[in-house]
Amino acid sequence: MDPKKTFPAPPASWSGLSWRQLCCCWQAKMRYGGNADVARAAALLALLGLEVRDLEPGSGSRETGEAVYTLADAGGGLWTVTPRELSQAAKAALPWFDFPYGDPGDEAVRDEKGKVVKEARDPVRGYVNPHWKGDAMMLPEETVRVGRRRFALPQVACNNLTWQQYRSLQAISPQLFQEGLTEEQALDLQAQFLSHSLVPRSLALLDTSGSSVRLRPHWAYTYDAARADGLAGFWKRQLRRDAAVLYHICLQCYQTALTYYAAVYPLLFSDEGKKDTMRDALQGEVGTINAVMKYAGYAEQQQVYDSNLPFILDILNTMAKDAKQIEALNAKIRNGKR
């Protein structure tokens, strides 16, 4: 039986996965990372909700002598495949599995006589495609429960990162890849990254009509840097247990956001603007915040830190464009005086 004709259709790219499916794929990657074929096959089974039934003694394919797996779905349907067939089906169904951020592919390479020496390779869609916002990672509106706590997921492409949250993650992320880190130091940094990625649920105090104030069962997810710092110890304990998948997914979410915003705001995230890059703007944090307050009409600095990231990036991008126009105008004036 050809598994490619009988399996249900899996998601078409990383950006089509739900939070639970992301966890399944990352668990497969972490467990079978050294064997891409096995990791991909395990991920396919998890995504399709298929289970491998125990092999019967002596069972095998009459044609090849290979062992035969019986796969069962939740509805009682059965599929019979060999390991080779399963591997081929997984490779065909999940071409995106090894390319979280997509793959531009390769053009065909020809020798001097025009003969193709390397075949062309099709591009693969991943989380981020600068030309289509739907390919930026957009996780569903879900929460994740860890122990007795519940956290909001990092909705990076849904504009839910605040400016202060982004700045906190920006300060931590370069340290994650420093050479010479001990296992304990790496664990500390991963815990800090998690604590600023996942926003804990809190009970909001709501004013009611009239003169009284009541505590209603209204759950809110609001980022607070001080509160996040206090959760680092909690996340370190969780990482020693089973939260490694959470860390990898949150890191991938953040990297996806940077890749996406770098494509949308090249003046801020590349050297194209020279003095107007994001790096230069952030070196003068106080001046930048004051300028943003003026553009946004804010009265307090905390309003800037609490704003969502794209809103601040739009303002910084406008400032960068204005600075380039002024620089070009000044250069034109200088050249006219010569």
N, C-alpha and C positions, 0 to 999 in steps of 0.2 A: 504494500500500500504506500502510495506516495504521500509523505507527511505534508508536503507543501500544498497539496490540494485539499487536505482534510483539516488542518489546523485553522482555528479562527484567526482573523487578521489582528496582529499586534499593533501597538502605537507606531506611527511612522517616523518619529524622531524623539530626541530627549525632551524637547519642549512640549511633547504631547503626554508626558507622564504625570500622574498624580503623585502626591507626597508618598503614599504607600508603595506605589510602583517604583519611585526613586529609591526607597529603602531596599526593595527587593533587588534592584539592579546593583546597588552598592554592596549589599551583602554578598552577592555572587562575585563581584569584583574582588572584594577583600578575601573571600574564602578560596577562590580559584585564580587569583591574580596572575600566578605563574603559568597558567594554561588558559589562553584566550578562548580556545574552542569550547572547553568545559565550562568556563565562566559564562560564555554567551548562551550555551545550551541550558544551563541552570537558570539564567535570567529569563529565557524564553518560556520555560516551564512555569516559572513563578508568575510572569505577566499574564499567561493564558490560564492560570489556575489549574494546571495539570499535575497529577501525582504519578510517580513511577511505582507500579505494582511490583511485588516480589517476583523474581524470575523463577519459573518452574525448573526443577532439575532436568538438565539435558535439553532445555529448549534452545532453539537456534534456527537460523535461516537455512532452508534447504539448499538455496543457491550458493551462499557464501560460507556457511558454517559459523557466521557471527552470532553472538548472543542477541536475543530479541527482547526488547522492553515493551511492556504493556502500559500505556498511559491512560489514566482515567480522569474525566472531568467531573465537575460537581453534579452534573445532570445524569451521570451514569454512562456517558459515551466512552468508548474505548478506542485507542489507537495502538497499532503495533508497529514499532520501528526498531531498526538496528542502531547501535551507537553512531555509525557512519552516517546513516540517514538523518538522525537527530542533529548531528553536527552540521550537516549540509543545510538542513531546514533552518537552523538557528542563524547560520551565516547569511542565508538569503533573506530571512525575516528581520534581522537586526543589523543591517550594514552600518548603522550609526553608533553601535555599542561602544566602539573604541574611540569615538570622536565626540566628546561632550560639547565642544565648541564648533563642531562642523569641520569639514575638510574641503578645501578648495579644489581638490583633484589635481590631475596632471594632464598636460597636453601630450600628444604623441611625439616621441623623439625619433628623428630620422637621421640616417648617416649621410655622407656626402653624395651618395647616389640616389638619395630620396627614399631608401628602403626603411620601413619602420623597424627600429631596434628596441623601442619600448612603447608598449601600447598605451593609449590614452586611458585615464582613470576618471570615472564620473565623480562629481562633487557629492559630498554628504551633508545633509542638513543637520545642524546641531542646535544648541540653545540659542545662539546669537547669529542673526543675519541682519546687518546694519540697514539693509534695504527693505526689510519687512518687520515691523515691530512685533508681530505675532510670534516671531521666532525667539524673541527675548523670553527668558524663563518666567512663566506666569503660573505659579503654583495655585491650587484651589484654595478657597477660603476654609482652611482647616486649622486645627490646633493639634499639638502633640502633648501627650501626657507622659511625664517622667516622675516616677514615684507618686507622691500626692500632689504634685504641682502640674499646672497646665500652662503651656506657652504658645504664643502666636508664632506662626512660621514666618521666615524672612521673605516677604513678598517684594523682592527687589525690583521686578519689572512693573509692579503695580503701584509704584511711588510711595511705598510705606516706610522706606528708610528715612529717618530724620537726618538733618545735617549733622547733628551731634553724634548720632549713631554711626554715620559714615566716617566722621573724623576719628572716633574711637577705634573702629575696625581698621582704618588706615594706619593708625599708630601701631597696632598690634601685628598686622599681617606680615610686614617685612621681617619681623623677628622670628616668625615661624620657620623661615628657611635659612637661618644663619648656620654656618658650619660650626661644629664642635659643641652643639647642644647636648647636654646629658638627657637621659630619658625623663628625669624629673623636671628639668627645665622645659622640655618640649611639652610635657603634660600640663605644666602651669600655663604656658602660652595658649595651648589648645583650649584649656578651661576658660581663660580670659576671653578668647575669641567667641566661644559658645555663649558666654554670659552676656556679651554685647550683641549677639546675633538674634537670640531668641528672647522675645519680650514676655515676661511673666504676667499672668493674669492678676488683677487686683480688683477689689470691691470699691466701686465709685460711690462717693457721697453726693446725693442729688438734692437740690433745693426743690421743694414742692410749693404749690400755690398757697398763699397764706403766710402766717408768721412762723410756722414750725419747719424744722429741717429733719428729714427722716433718712435713715440708711436703707436704701432699697437694694434688692438683689440684682444689681446692675454690674455686669462684669466688663472691665475695660482693659485694654492692652496699650499702655503708654510707656514709651522708653524713658528711662531715668538712668543717667550714667552712674550716679552714686549707688543706686540700687543694684545695677548690673555688676559693679565692682564687688559688691557684697555677695554675689552669687557664684563667684569664681571657685570658692571652696566646695560648694555643692556640685558644680559641674566636674570638678576634679575627681570627686568620689564616684560620680556616674561614669566617667571615662574609664575608671579602673574596672567597671562592670561591663556595661554594654552600650555605651553612648558614642562609640567610635564612629558609627554610621552617621549620627547626627552631626558630628564635627565635619566629616568629609562633605556632607551635603550642604551645610552652611557655608563652608569655604568655597564650594563650587558655586553657590548662589552669589556670593560676594564677587568672585572672579568674573562671573557672568555679567554682573552689574557693571563692573569696570570696563569690560570689553564692549558692552553695549553703549555706555555713555561716552567712551572714547571715540566710538564711531559717530555719535550724534553731536558731540562737542569737541571736535578736533583741536580747536584753539586752546582748550583747557587741559587736554590730556596728551598733547604732543608738543614737539618743539617748533611746530609751524609758526606759532605766534611769538616765539623767542621770549621776550620779557613778559608776555601776557599768558604764560602757561599756568596751569593749576598749581604746579609746584611753587612758582614764584609768588603767586597770589597768596598761598597758604603760609609762606615764610613770614609775611607781614600780616599775621592773623588779626590783630587789633584793627589795623587799617582796613582790612578786607571786610570785617564785620561791620565797622562803622559805615563803610560805603554801601554795603547791602542794606543796612538799616535805613539809609537815606533813600535808596531806590524803592524799598518796600513800604516806606512810611512807618517803620516800627519805632516804638519809643524805648524798648528795652532789648539788650543783647540776647537775652534768653529766648526772645521771640524768633530770632534768627536760628538758634540752635534747635528749636522745636519745629521749625518748618520742614516740609518734606524736601528731600534731596533735589529732585528735578526743578523745583521752584527756585532754589538757590543757584543751581547750575545755570538756569535761564538768565538770572540776573548777572552772574559772573561772566557768562558768555556775551551778554550785551555790553558789559564793561570792557571786555577784551576787544570786541569789535570797535567800540568807541575809541579805545586807546590806539588801535591800529589805524583808524581813520585820521586821528589827530597826528600820529607819527608820519603818515603819508602826506598829510597837508603841510606839516612842518618841513618835511624833506622837499616838497615842491616849492615852498617859499625860499628855502635855502638855495636850491638850485636856480631859482629865478633871480636871486641877488648876485649870482656869480657872473 
